[in-house]
Amino acid sequence: MVRAIILVKSPKKLIAAKLRKLSTVTNSFPTSGQFDAVVMIDVKQLGEIREITNQIQKISGVERTETMVEVQ
């Protein structure tokens, strides 16, 4: 299992709720600061993370993302 955290920049207030609807998202919540939401995902293979970030970037209002992969 690979865990990743994706930071999302979006001026939309309810972006975290929209992100929670994605199937691989284990948690999503709004934040203050440079990014507006955090998304936590668990996937079977590292390559799946790119697919999920592409899905997130296609959501209306998402300006950019930054992904951090858990290192064990």
Residue frames as qw, qx, qy, qz and C-alpha x, y, z in Angstrom:
[[0.000, 0.890, 0.456, 0.000, 0.00, 0.00, 0.00],
 [0.408, 0.176, 0.012, 0.896, 1.27, 3.44, -0.92],
 [0.133, -0.825, -0.469, 0.285, 0.04, 6.50, 0.96],
 [0.362, 0.268, 0.159, 0.878, 0.23, 10.01, -0.43],
 [0.042, -0.725, -0.407, 0.554, -0.84, 13.48, 0.62],
 [0.338, 0.459, 0.432, 0.699, -1.95, 15.88, -2.07],
 [0.085, -0.517, -0.275, 0.806, -2.11, 19.60, -1.34],
 [0.277, 0.596, 0.636, 0.406, -4.72, 21.45, -3.39],
 [0.067, -0.271, -0.059, 0.958, -4.89, 25.16, -4.24],
 [0.034, -0.507, -0.719, -0.474, -8.46, 26.24, -5.00],
 [0.116, -0.160, 0.209, -0.958, -10.42, 29.37, -4.11],
 [0.614, -0.325, -0.482, -0.534, -13.64, 27.30, -3.90],
 [0.401, -0.486, 0.508, -0.588, -14.75, 26.90, -0.29],
 [0.877, -0.095, 0.318, -0.349, -16.24, 23.42, -0.67],
 [0.538, 0.560, -0.613, -0.142, -13.34, 21.86, -2.59],
 [0.125, -0.331, 0.892, -0.281, -12.49, 19.45, 0.27],
 [0.667, 0.178, 0.546, -0.474, -16.02, 18.01, 0.15],
 [0.737, 0.561, -0.197, -0.322, -15.75, 17.48, -3.62],
 [0.282, 0.570, -0.770, 0.050, -12.39, 15.78, -3.20],
 [0.446, -0.203, 0.772, -0.404, -13.80, 13.39, -0.58],
 [0.817, 0.317, 0.185, -0.445, -16.05, 11.90, -3.28],
 [0.508, 0.557, -0.641, -0.147, -13.10, 10.36, -5.16],
 [0.938, -0.162, -0.260, -0.163, -12.93, 6.62, -4.50],
 [0.776, 0.111, -0.414, 0.464, -9.30, 6.39, -3.33],
 [0.029, -0.603, 0.275, -0.749, -9.50, 9.36, -0.96],
 [0.529, -0.298, -0.736, 0.300, -9.27, 8.29, 2.68],
 [0.248, -0.725, -0.391, 0.510, -9.56, 11.83, 4.05],
 [0.303, 0.474, 0.237, 0.792, -9.88, 15.39, 2.81],
 [0.288, -0.777, -0.437, 0.350, -10.15, 18.59, 4.79],
 [0.247, 0.902, 0.056, 0.350, -9.83, 22.36, 4.28],
 [0.677, -0.299, -0.170, 0.650, -6.71, 24.14, 5.47],
 [0.039, 0.989, 0.016, -0.142, -5.45, 27.67, 5.86],
 [0.488, -0.544, 0.464, 0.501, -2.21, 28.89, 4.34],
 [0.048, 0.429, -0.609, -0.665, -0.71, 28.44, 0.89],
 [0.220, -0.110, -0.888, -0.388, -3.01, 25.50, 0.04],
 [0.510, -0.207, 0.031, -0.834, -6.75, 25.29, 0.58],
 [0.920, -0.145, 0.064, -0.358, -7.27, 21.56, 1.07],
 [0.124, -0.470, 0.874, 0.008, -5.41, 18.38, 1.92],
 [0.898, 0.112, -0.185, -0.384, -6.25, 15.02, 0.36],
 [0.348, -0.450, 0.821, -0.058, -4.97, 11.74, 1.77],
 [0.837, 0.279, -0.261, -0.391, -5.01, 8.69, -0.51],
 [0.552, -0.343, 0.760, 0.027, -4.05, 5.03, -0.25],
 [0.741, 0.494, -0.271, -0.365, -3.30, 3.14, -3.47],
 [0.968, -0.104, 0.210, 0.091, -1.82, -0.24, -4.34],
 [0.754, 0.169, 0.200, 0.602, 0.83, 1.02, -6.77],
 [0.290, -0.481, 0.012, 0.828, 2.85, 4.19, -7.01],
 [0.125, 0.119, 0.577, 0.799, 1.69, 4.82, -10.59],
 [0.112, -0.670, -0.723, -0.126, -1.92, 5.23, -9.46],
 [0.250, -0.631, -0.267, 0.684, -1.04, 8.49, -7.71],
 [0.098, -0.166, 0.393, 0.899, -0.53, 10.27, -11.03],
 [0.132, -0.421, -0.771, -0.459, -3.97, 9.16, -12.23],
 [0.285, -0.712, -0.590, 0.252, -5.59, 10.54, -9.08],
 [0.226, -0.518, -0.019, 0.825, -3.76, 13.85, -9.25],
 [0.022, 0.085, 0.592, 0.801, -4.88, 14.18, -12.87],
 [0.215, -0.603, -0.746, -0.181, -8.49, 13.62, -11.76],
 [0.308, -0.689, -0.370, 0.542, -8.11, 16.26, -9.04],
 [0.209, -0.313, 0.238, 0.896, -6.59, 18.78, -11.45],
 [0.041, -0.302, -0.699, -0.647, -9.62, 18.39, -13.75],
 [0.171, -0.679, -0.669, 0.249, -12.04, 19.48, -11.00],
 [0.124, 0.792, 0.234, 0.549, -13.40, 22.95, -11.69],
 [0.350, -0.908, 0.052, -0.223, -11.63, 25.53, -9.54],
 [0.836, -0.388, 0.158, 0.353, -8.47, 23.56, -8.81],
 [0.222, 0.937, -0.252, -0.101, -5.52, 25.81, -9.63],
 [0.440, 0.555, -0.694, 0.130, -2.64, 23.49, -8.72],
 [0.913, -0.390, -0.053, -0.104, -1.60, 20.51, -6.64],
 [0.153, 0.656, -0.709, 0.210, 1.50, 19.31, -4.87],
 [0.939, -0.154, -0.249, -0.180, 1.97, 15.65, -3.99],
 [0.126, -0.618, 0.725, -0.278, 4.00, 14.10, -1.19],
 [0.850, -0.006, -0.499, -0.169, 4.46, 10.33, -1.03],
 [0.700, -0.629, 0.292, -0.170, 4.99, 8.60, 2.30],
 [0.514, 0.532, -0.662, 0.122, 8.46, 7.04, 2.54],
 [0.853, -0.461, 0.130, -0.207, 8.85, 3.94, 4.67]]
